[in-house]
Amino acid sequence: MITRFTFFSVSHNLKKETIKQQYEKVKERTSN
């Protein structure tokens, strides 16, 4: 139970990170 929850939060954080990276890339592109 605990490990499943931990895995879920870790994957959720990874997803948020990649979305943030994509956003940064797009922002960089539009500013140039």
C-alpha positions in Angstrom: 0.0 0.0 0.0 2.7 2.5 1.0 4.9 1.6 -1.9 2.1 1.9 -4.3 1.3 5.3 -3.1 4.9 6.3 -3.2 5.3 5.1 -6.7 2.2 7.0 -7.7 3.4 10.3 -6.3 6.9 9.8 -7.8 5.4 9.2 -11.3 3.1 12.2 -10.8 6.0 14.4 -10.0 7.9 13.1 -13.0 5.0 14.0 -15.2 4.8 17.5 -13.7 8.6 17.9 -14.3 8.4 17.0 -18.0 5.4 19.3 -18.5 7.4 22.1 -16.9 10.4 21.3 -19.2 8.1 21.4 -22.3 6.7 24.7 -21.1 10.2 26.2 -20.6 11.2 25.1 -24.1 8.1 26.7 -25.7 8.7 29.9 -23.7 12.3 30.0 -24.9 11.2 29.5 -28.5 8.6 32.2 -28.4 10.9 34.7 -26.8 13.5 34.4 -29.5 
